[in-house]
Amino acid sequence: MTDLPQTMLHAAATGAGGPDVIHIARGPLPQPKPDEVLIRVQAAGVNRPDVLQRQGLYPVPPSASPIMGLEVAGEVAAVGAAVTVWQLGDKVCALSNGGGYAEYCAAPEAQCLPWPAGYSAVQAAALPETYFTVWANVFMHGRLASGESLLVHGGTSGIGVTAIQLAVAFGATVYATAGSDAKAAACVALGAAGGINYRTADFLDDIKRLTGGRGVDVVLDMVGAPYTVRNLRCLAMDGRLVQIGLQQGAKVDGFDLGVVMMRRLVVTGSTMRPRTTAEKGVIAAQLRARVWPLLDAGRCAPVIHAVFPLAEAGAAQALMETSAHTGKIMLTVAA
Ligand SMILES: NC(=O)c1ccc[n+]([C@@H]2O[C@H](COP(=O)([O-])OP(=O)(O)OC[C@H]3O[C@@H](n4cnc5c(N)ncnc54)[C@H](OP(=O)(O)O)[C@@H]3O)[C@@H](O)[C@H]2O)c1
């Protein structure tokens, strides 16, 4: 690490609050643990969990960097003593355990993947958070299979765009909800068979109509409590509800276990960040084998809505809070 600087710039937050608490600060470089690489960050993704962390609503796990940012792309600038896969200069994108809004970020080597063919740093950094989350939840927990159907709530979110694209690429029929007619149309443009404006239509009615009364095999939900009863009623026999967010609460009124029994439903869900490195490594290995070839071939690709310099991370998060975006909001970092 001899040619590395002693300090780096990063985006810090002065306590919990609005986007204006974010400012640029100087601090020490992260020291990679034996199984980690140090990445010279060129681009980082902005995700809803970053907003929650800034608001003081998402406690940082004890061993994770307190700096915001869960995904980066850049070049390997140093390797820990036990690293075997990556070498100095390799272009990687990584699901980090925090620390992405910075010039340098340490990440376990098992959570790194190569840049797909022809990708820029911004495109590569747009992949890890949504691809790890969608693969783990829709395909591993939700067991979505070719020929099945999926309802994605928040279809134009970073997560939603990836869920639509990946499910279609793997042969599923996808329906998606979003908060305007234009966003519902964007879901269809991404490959969904139906886009539902949840502000003007009841998604349960629409799903029943669109599926001829059968329902869908999997629902991916990030809304929570007010959707749960209708999500269960959207499901076909042996359907799976996968919960990945709780934007409108966790406590459900009117939950009817009888529906679960009669329709043999599975209710599951997960969070990504607290998983172990080994668990994230399993997801990374599956992504590399099953999904990276699709990205290399251009069969799916991240949708970049806006790019901000690191110094404007607050503006990037403010944009996310408006929900005006479709796809990813990104930061560029010049180390
Ligand atoms: N469990 C995990 O491992 C994990 C990992 C990453 C992210 N997440 C969660 O996944 C969600 C998306 O994350 P992101 O980073 O992609 O954020 P994002 O782009 O800001 O997405 C939030 C989305 O929620 C949608 N939404 C809000 N209310 C809705 C409603 N009533 N019905 C349908 N959609 C609604 C918004 O759509 P409209 O603007 O159209 O309303 C927006 O697209 C967040 O809840 C985040 O916490 C979970």
The ligand as an SDF file (V2000), in Angstrom:
LIG
                    3D

 48 52  0  0  0  0  0  0  0  0999 V2000
  -34.2480   -6.3730    2.1460 N   0  0  0  0  0  0  0  0  0  0  0  0
  -33.1680   -6.0190    1.4690 C   0  0  0  0  0  0  0  0  0  0  0  0
  -32.1790   -6.7520    1.4260 O   0  0  0  0  0  0  0  0  0  0  0  0
  -33.1560   -4.7270    0.7320 C   0  0  0  0  0  0  0  0  0  0  0  0
  -32.0100   -4.2890    0.0360 C   0  0  0  0  0  0  0  0  0  0  0  0
  -32.0760   -3.0850   -0.6750 C   0  0  0  0  0  0  0  0  0  0  0  0
  -33.2470   -2.3380   -0.6660 C   0  0  0  0  0  0  0  0  0  0  0  0
  -34.3110   -2.7780    0.0530 N   0  0  0  0  0  0  0  0  0  0  0  0
  -35.5760   -2.0290    0.0640 C   0  0  0  0  0  0  0  0  0  0  0  0
  -36.1030   -2.0640   -1.2420 O   0  0  0  0  0  0  0  0  0  0  0  0
  -36.8180   -0.8680   -1.4620 C   0  0  0  0  0  0  0  0  0  0  0  0
  -36.3330   -0.2030   -2.7390 C   0  0  0  0  0  0  0  0  0  0  0  0
  -35.0150    0.2400   -2.5480 O   0  0  0  0  0  0  0  0  0  0  0  0
  -34.3180    1.1680   -3.6400 P   0  0  0  0  0  0  0  0  0  0  0  0
  -32.9640    1.4460   -3.1650 O   0  0  0  0  0  0  0  0  0  0  0  0
  -34.5400    0.5830   -4.9800 O   0  0  0  0  0  0  0  0  0  0  0  0
  -35.1650    2.5150   -3.4230 O   0  0  0  0  0  0  0  0  0  0  0  0
  -36.0100    3.4630   -4.3350 P   0  0  0  0  0  0  0  0  0  0  0  0
  -35.4740    3.4490   -5.7350 O   0  0  0  0  0  0  0  0  0  0  0  0
  -36.1280    4.7720   -3.6580 O   0  0  0  0  0  0  0  0  0  0  0  0
  -37.4370    2.7720   -4.2890 O   0  0  0  0  0  0  0  0  0  0  0  0
  -38.5080    3.0240   -3.4370 C   0  0  0  0  0  0  0  0  0  0  0  0
  -39.7450    2.7120   -4.2590 C   0  0  0  0  0  0  0  0  0  0  0  0
  -40.8860    2.4610   -3.4280 O   0  0  0  0  0  0  0  0  0  0  0  0
  -42.0030    2.7150   -4.2210 C   0  0  0  0  0  0  0  0  0  0  0  0
  -43.2290    2.8590   -3.4670 N   0  0  0  0  0  0  0  0  0  0  0  0
  -43.4590    3.6810   -2.4190 C   0  0  0  0  0  0  0  0  0  0  0  0
  -44.7390    3.5150   -1.9980 N   0  0  0  0  0  0  0  0  0  0  0  0
  -45.3040    2.5790   -2.8000 C   0  0  0  0  0  0  0  0  0  0  0  0
  -46.5840    1.9810   -2.8610 C   0  0  0  0  0  0  0  0  0  0  0  0
  -47.5460    2.3190   -1.9960 N   0  0  0  0  0  0  0  0  0  0  0  0
  -46.8250    1.0450   -3.8130 N   0  0  0  0  0  0  0  0  0  0  0  0
  -45.8530    0.6810   -4.6730 C   0  0  0  0  0  0  0  0  0  0  0  0
  -44.5940    1.2130   -4.6640 N   0  0  0  0  0  0  0  0  0  0  0  0
  -44.3470    2.1560   -3.7410 C   0  0  0  0  0  0  0  0  0  0  0  0
  -41.6260    4.0120   -4.9330 C   0  0  0  0  0  0  0  0  0  0  0  0
  -42.3770    4.0610   -6.1120 O   0  0  0  0  0  0  0  0  0  0  0  0
  -43.3120    5.3140   -6.5230 P   0  0  0  0  0  0  0  0  0  0  0  0
  -42.4390    6.5310   -6.4930 O   0  0  0  0  0  0  0  0  0  0  0  0
  -43.7370    4.9580   -7.8780 O   0  0  0  0  0  0  0  0  0  0  0  0
  -44.3810    5.3980   -5.5090 O   0  0  0  0  0  0  0  0  0  0  0  0
  -40.1370    3.8140   -5.2150 C   0  0  0  0  0  0  0  0  0  0  0  0
  -39.9540    3.3510   -6.5410 O   0  0  0  0  0  0  0  0  0  0  0  0
  -36.6600    0.0040   -0.2200 C   0  0  0  0  0  0  0  0  0  0  0  0
  -37.7930   -0.1920    0.6120 O   0  0  0  0  0  0  0  0  0  0  0  0
  -35.4150   -0.5610    0.4160 C   0  0  0  0  0  0  0  0  0  0  0  0
  -35.3570   -0.3350    1.8080 O   0  0  0  0  0  0  0  0  0  0  0  0
  -34.2860   -3.9520    0.7180 C   0  0  0  0  0  0  0  0  0  0  0  0
  1  2  1  0
  2  3  2  0
  2  4  1  0
  4  5  1  0
  4 48  2  0
  5  6  2  0
  6  7  1  0
  7  8  2  0
  8  9  1  0
  8 48  1  0
  9 10  1  0
  9 46  1  0
 10 11  1  0
 11 12  1  0
 11 44  1  0
 12 13  1  0
 13 14  1  0
 14 15  2  0
 14 16  1  0
 14 17  1  0
 17 18  1  0
 18 19  2  0
 18 20  1  0
 18 21  1  0
 21 22  1  0
 22 23  1  0
 23 24  1  0
 23 42  1  0
 24 25  1  0
 25 26  1  0
 25 36  1  0
 26 27  1  0
 26 35  1  0
 27 28  2  0
 28 29  1  0
 29 30  1  0
 29 35  2  0
 30 31  1  0
 30 32  2  0
 32 33  1  0
 33 34  2  0
 34 35  1  0
 36 37  1  0
 36 42  1  0
 37 38  1  0
 38 39  2  0
 38 40  1  0
 38 41  1  0
 42 43  1  0
 44 45  1  0
 44 46  1  0
 46 47  1  0
M  CHG  2   8   1  16  -1
M  END
$$$$
